[in-house]
Amino acid sequence: MTARLADDAAGIARAARLLRDGQLVAFATETVYGLGADATDGAAVAAIFAAKGRPRFNPLIAHYPDAAAAFRDVVANHAARALAAAFWPGPLTLVLPRAAAGRVDLLASAGLDTQAVRVPAHATALALLAATGRPVAAPSANRSGAVSPTTADHVLDGLADRIAAVLDSGACAVGVESTVLDLSGDQPVLLRPGGLAVEAIEAVIGPVARGAKPGVLRGPGMLESHYAPALPVRLGAVSVAADEALLAFGPPLPGAGAVFQLSAKGDPIEAAARLFAGLRALDAEGRAMGLTRIAVMKVPDAGLGLAINDRLRRAAAPRG
């Protein structure tokens, strides 16, 4: 049963303990209620997708109590620091290159080399993030495709018994999601309009492009060949050759040149948490060993298996 926690010191402390223990906790920000999980814990991040019924592993925003904490996990440029000084805490999300020593699990960034970060302008959210002591991944706290929630009751309408708790802070002030700005390239790009006007952003850093350029990967689902390692990917493997690396699900097939196990027990949540790390590990190991491709064992198309297979199909798509 999902607990409704009071917006007080005891409720915040309990919510932080649940997050550190790998549980899901919904909490208010100034924009909408977010479905929080420890962003450093791949299994906890995978549980977000399972609870939401999210069909794809879209990148998630990592939330922080202040800019200094956020910039530990990404490479911040001058524009990022100027915008953080002007608008954080606030409804602005920045997409920046992942730091080499960043703590956020690859699943939270959907396997990309960038990470979305923000500092919310909500006193309880900031207290919760500080008490948790880790980045918290938090998409909107609703079932995938449903209207974003702005009260605890909205959260419970869709996620009751799917999450550990909701920290009830009343209604959200802004009511629309944060503005998302990509600063990972040569030019700032507005990926999603939201609670902060783009004109205010431009007043600080100058012109901002609207929308990603055609053919340039800025976010999930924009290219058919996506999340692809350098080695070609072969799906639905029922046998494997010595010159192939194997991404295994359940008992591994014999004969592979290298093996990465997604889940020995066939657990799709564990497999989701390990998917992007597995592709990267096999790509690096396979190329070092002179292997020719990555063979992937079948993952059932149910639950998180749908999202896993979506990403694997994109990894295996023909390359332009």
N, C-alpha and C positions, 0 to 999 in steps of 0.2 A: 504493500500500500504506500502511495506517495505521501510523504509528510508535508504539511504546510507549516513552514517555520516563520516565527515572528521576526519583524524587522527591528531586532535589538541585538545587544552584544551576545547573548546566548544563542540566538538564531544564527548569527553570522559565524560564531565559533563552530557550531555544529555543521553548518554548510561547508566550512573550510575543511573540517575533518573528513566529511564525506568525499569531497573532491580529492583530497590527498590519498584517500583509500580507493580511488579509482571509480567512484560512483558518479552518477549524473545528477546535477543540481541546476534547476532553472532559477534565474535571478533577473531582476530588473536593471536596465540601463536607462539612460535618458531617451533612447530611441524606441526599442521594443524589449521584451523579455528574451534573454538568451538561454540556450541549453548548454550549460557549462560542463566541461570535463578537463581533467589535467592534460594539457597539451603535450606534455613530455611522455605520456603513457599511451602507446599505440593501441592497446586493448580498450582503454577508456575512450579514446577518439573513435575507434570502430563502433563502440556502443552508441555514440551519437547517431551515426548513420542508421544503425539498427532501430533505434527508438523512433527516429523520424520517418523510417521507411524511405530514406533518400535513395533514388535510383542510381545515382552516380556519386563518385567520390569528388565532389566539388571542393576546392580549397576553402578552408575555414579561417576565420579571423581569430588571431590570438590576442587576448585582452590582458592589459597590464595596469598596475597602479600608478605608473609614472613613465615618462619618456626614457629615463635612464634605464629602467628595466627592459622596456621594449627594444631599445637599441643595443642590448646585449645579444639579441638573437637575429638581428638583421644588420646589413651594412648601410648606414645612414649617410646620405649626401647632404650638401648644404641646403637644398630645397626641403628635404625632410626635416632637418633641424629647425629651419625657419618656420615651417608650418606647424611643427610640434609646439614651438614657443608661442605661436599665435593662437592655436586652436585646440590644443590638448590641455586638460581634458575636454572632450567634445566629440561630436558626431562625424569624425573624419577618420577613415581607414587608409593607411599607406601601404602600398605593395612595394617591397624592396628586396634586394638579393638576400638569400639566407646567409647568415654568418657561418664560417667554417666550424666554429665551436658552438653554434646555436643549439638550444635545448629542445626546440619544438620537434616533435616526431614527424617524419616524412609524410605520414598519412594525413596530417593536418594541412599540409601544403599540396596534397594530391600528387606528390612525386615531383613537383616543379622545383626549380632552383630559386624561387621567390617565396616570400611569406607575407601575408597580410597582417598588420598589427594596428592596434588602437588603444587609447586610454579613454574610457567612458567618463562622461560628466555626470556621475551619480554617486552620492556619498556612500550608500550602502554597497554598491558594486565595488568602489575603490577600497572600502574596508575589507570586503570579502577577498579581493585579489591580494591585498597586502597580507591578510591572515593566511591565505593559501600558500603564498611564497613561491608559486610556480605560474608560468603562463597558463591561461585558461582559454581553451578553444570554445567558442560559443556562437553557433548559428542561431537563428530565431527558434524559439522553443515551441514549435508546432509540427504537426505531421507534414511531410513533404507535399507541397502544392496547396496547403491550406493558408488561410489568412494569418499574417503574423500577429502574435499575441501582445497586447498592451496591458493586461491585468493577469494576476495569478489565476483567476477563474478561467480565462482563455487558455492558459497553459494546461490546467487540469482537464478542460474539455477534450483536449486532444491527446494528452500524454499521461493521464492518471494511470498508475500501476506500471508505467514503462520507465519511470525515473524514480530516484530515491527521494527527492524533495524539491519543493519550490519555496524560495525565500520571498515572502509576500511583502512587497514595498508599495502596494497600491498601483495606481495607474501611471504609465510612462508619460513623460512630459512632451516629447517630440512626436512619437507615434509613427515615424517612418524610419527606415534603416539608415545607417550612416552612408555618407558619400565615400566612394572608393576611388582612390587616385593611384595610378601606377607610376612610380618613380624609378622603375628598374631599367629604363632605357634612356635614350638621349633626350627625349622630349616627354614632359608629363602628359599622361593620358587619363581622361575621365572614363572609368569603367562602369560606374554606377552613380547616377545622381541621388542625392539623399538629403540628410538633415542639415548639411552645410552647403550654401550656395557656391557654385563654381566661380561666380564673380568675386566672392570674398577670397577664394584661393588665388585667383589671378591677381588680385591687388597685392598679394605678398610675393608671388614667384613669377608673375608674368603669364604669357599665353599658355593655355592648356588645350590639347587636342581633345575632341569629343569622339570617343569610341576607338577601339583598336584598329590599326591599319590592316587592310586585307592581307591574309597570308602570314601575319605575325602572331605568334602565340602569346596572348596576354593572360588568358584564363582558361578554365576548363571547357571542353566541348566545342572549341572553335576550329579545330583541325581534325580531320578523320584519322590521320596518322598522329598519334598523340601518346605521350608517356613512353616513347619508344626507346629502348636501349640501342646501342650500336649494332649488336648481333641481331640477326633476324629472329623472329619469334614464331614458333609452330604450335598451334593450339590442338587440343584434343588428343594428345599423344597416348597411345596404348603400348608403344614400345619406344626404346630410345637407343641411339647409336653412341659409340664411344667418342665420336667427335661432337657430341651434343652435350650441353649443360641441361639439367633437369630442374624445373620448378615443380616440386612434388606437393600433392595434396592427398594425405593418407599414406599407406605403405608405398614407398618409392619403387618405381620400375627399375629393374637391374640394368647395368651396363653403361650408365651415363658417365661422362668425363668429369662432371662436377654436379653436386646436388645441393639445392636449398629447399628446406622443408617449410612449407607454409603452415601446415598443421598436421602432425602425425595422427591425431585423433579425428581429423575431418571436421574441425570446428570452423565455420565460416567467419566468426568474429575474430578468432586468432589469426586466420588466414588474411583477413582484411588488414589487420594491424601489421602484418609482415610483408604485404604484397610489394610495396615500392622498394623497401629495403632489399627484398629478395631479387627483384629485377636488377637493381644496381649491383648487388653483390655478384650475381651470376654473370652479368655483363663484364665486370672488371676481371673476375677470375677466369671466365671463359676466354676472353681475348688474350690474357696472359698465358693461358695454356694452349692457344692456337685452335680452340674449338670453333665450329662453324655456325652454330645457332643455339637458341634456347628452346627446348621442348617443354610444353606445359601440359600437365595432367588435367583432366576434366574436373571442373568445380561445378557442382549442381546449381542450376538456375533457380534458386529459391533463397529468400531472405537476402542477406548480404552477398550471396553468390551472384545475384543479378548485377550488383555494382562491381564486383570483382571481375566478372566476365565482360562487362562494358569496357573496363579499363584494359583488359587483356586483348580484346578485339581491336582497340585503338592502337595498342602497342604492336600488334601483328599486321596492321593495315599496310597496303602497298605504299611505298614512299615516293614522293615526287622528286 
